[in-house]
């Protein structure tokens, strides 16, 4: 029983995860884990972090995904191939959309069942907006980083 609100959130998630996949595909393999001076995270790290965040809070927190988040690995892992990351993006989209499809109007008014401490007591609706903002913010960072790495390749 999808509400208009959750359908809109799903549309944003599909759009941004699609763009995330394009960014990963457009990143040369040699640059996937590159962290230039002044930058904190690689393209691969940001992609894994975004997937982990959505699967944890939406897929697991609101849905039936048995995903166990390892946030430390999201930021520490450097061995995932481009194909593995793209598969994780696909899984993230599937589990996120499944969870959102089961939310009704009344569900978005309830308290979010799992949150970081700074968002305790926030509604599901608020937290879904927060997650979309987080996804878009890091996707923008990733886009800039990929273009920066591509520019460096031309020097």
Phi, psi and omega per residue, in radians:
X1 nan 1.264 -3.114
X2 -1.210 2.357 3.038
X3 -1.551 2.891 3.075
X4 -1.021 -0.730 -3.135
X5 -1.059 -0.865 -3.110
X6 -1.220 -0.517 3.041
X7 -1.131 -0.682 3.086
X8 -1.149 -0.738 3.098
X9 -1.078 -0.762 3.124
X10 -1.055 -0.700 3.122
X11 -1.089 -0.722 3.113
X12 -1.147 -0.765 3.137
X13 -1.073 -0.791 3.123
X14 -1.077 -0.794 3.131
X15 -1.033 -0.876 -3.043
X16 -1.300 -0.597 3.059
X17 -1.220 -0.598 3.037
X18 -1.092 -0.750 3.099
X19 -1.166 -0.652 3.085
X20 -1.058 -0.789 3.111
X21 -1.061 -0.716 3.110
X22 -1.111 -0.675 3.110
X23 -1.124 -0.775 3.116
X24 -1.107 -0.794 3.112
X25 -1.055 -0.628 -3.103
X26 -1.437 -0.023 3.133
X27 -1.651 2.108 3.074
X28 -0.994 2.529 -3.102
X29 -0.921 -0.680 -3.122
X30 -1.145 -0.355 -3.108
X31 -1.743 -0.111 -3.023
X32 -0.994 -0.646 -3.094
X33 -1.968 0.202 -3.126
X34 -1.267 2.358 3.088
X35 -2.206 1.677 -3.133
X36 -1.139 2.788 3.104
X37 -0.984 2.357 3.134
X38 1.525 -0.043 3.139
X39 -2.000 2.490 -3.073
X40 -1.632 -0.535 -3.016
X41 -2.337 2.621 3.095
X42 -1.488 2.976 3.051
X43 -1.016 -0.816 3.136
X44 -1.073 -0.743 3.130
X45 -1.084 -0.835 -3.135
X46 -1.082 -0.702 3.129
X47 -1.109 -0.808 3.127
X48 -1.120 -0.686 3.124
X49 -1.103 -0.793 -3.133
X50 -1.109 -0.722 3.098
X51 -1.128 -0.808 3.132
X52 -1.049 -0.718 -3.131
X53 -1.106 -0.849 -3.125
X54 -1.193 -0.730 -3.140
X55 -1.144 -0.662 -3.130
X56 -1.185 -0.937 -3.010
X57 -1.407 -0.656 -3.123
X58 -1.685 -1.002 -3.086
X59 -1.042 -0.820 -3.126
X60 -1.523 -0.839 -3.054
X61 -1.168 -0.645 -3.101
X62 -1.947 -0.257 -3.081
X63 -2.079 -2.666 -3.066
X64 -2.006 0.319 3.108
X65 -1.267 2.221 -3.136
X66 -1.513 0.375 -3.113
X67 -0.985 2.339 3.051
X68 -1.964 1.979 -3.053
X69 -1.309 2.412 3.016
X70 -2.203 1.441 -3.054
X71 -1.046 -0.646 3.116
X72 -1.054 -0.710 3.112
X73 -1.195 -0.577 3.096
X74 -0.978 -0.678 -3.091
X75 -1.670 -0.262 -3.088
X76 -1.851 -0.329 -3.066
X77 -1.268 2.434 3.113
X78 -2.384 0.203 -3.024
X79 -1.907 0.018 3.138
X80 -1.299 2.374 3.080
X81 -1.382 2.907 3.087
X82 -1.033 -0.717 -3.141
X83 -1.103 -0.717 3.105
X84 -1.094 -0.727 3.132
X85 -1.139 -0.751 3.124
X86 -1.113 -0.663 3.078
X87 -1.141 -0.669 3.119
X88 -1.162 -0.633 3.068
X89 -1.095 -0.752 3.103
X90 -1.082 -0.788 3.111
X91 -1.083 -0.724 -3.141
X92 -1.067 -0.786 3.129
X93 -1.087 -0.783 -3.110
X94 -1.087 -0.829 -3.091
X95 -1.240 -0.609 3.120
X96 -1.174 -0.815 -3.140
X97 -1.122 -0.660 3.113
X98 -1.090 -0.764 3.137
X99 -1.151 -0.760 -3.131
X100 -1.130 -0.608 -3.120
X101 -1.118 -0.434 -3.119
X102 -1.566 -0.057 -3.108
X103 -1.577 2.306 3.064
X104 -1.816 3.133 -3.129
X105 -0.955 -0.756 -3.083
X106 -1.218 -0.496 -3.111
X107 -1.162 -0.626 -3.086
X108 -1.253 -0.240 3.099
X109 -1.509 -0.317 -3.110
X110 -1.269 2.843 3.047
X111 -1.175 2.461 3.054
X112 -1.120 2.229 -3.040
X113 -1.196 -0.582 3.073
X114 -2.299 2.288 -3.129
X115 -2.589 2.801 2.916
X116 -1.232 2.775 -3.053
X117 -0.918 -0.645 -3.082
X118 -1.219 -0.189 -3.137
X119 -2.047 0.247 3.110
X120 -1.011 2.418 3.109
X121 1.451 -0.028 3.116
X122 -1.363 2.660 3.137
X123 -1.324 2.800 3.046
X124 -0.988 -0.770 -3.142
X125 -1.022 -0.825 3.104
X126 -1.031 -0.809 -3.044
X127 -1.211 -0.566 3.058
X128 -1.117 -0.702 3.070
X129 -1.115 -0.773 3.116
X130 -1.015 -0.748 -3.141
X131 -1.145 -0.664 3.081
X132 -1.150 -0.710 3.089
X133 -1.087 -0.762 3.126
X134 -1.069 -0.777 3.118
X135 -1.065 -0.835 -3.122
X136 -1.157 -0.681 -3.131
X137 -1.079 -0.909 -3.133
X138 -1.204 -0.558 3.088
X139 -1.117 -0.660 3.063
X140 -1.116 -0.733 3.075
X141 -1.046 -0.772 -3.114
X142 -1.107 -0.721 3.116
X143 -1.078 -0.799 3.134
X144 -1.105 -0.759 3.136
X145 -1.080 -0.795 3.136
X146 -1.058 -0.760 3.134
X147 -1.166 -0.652 3.103
X148 -1.103 -0.763 3.117
X149 -1.148 -0.692 3.108
X150 -1.142 -0.665 3.080
X151 -1.097 -0.750 3.134
X152 -1.088 -0.512 3.135
X153 -1.208 -0.386 -3.120
X154 -1.499 -0.234 -3.115
X155 -1.215 nan nan
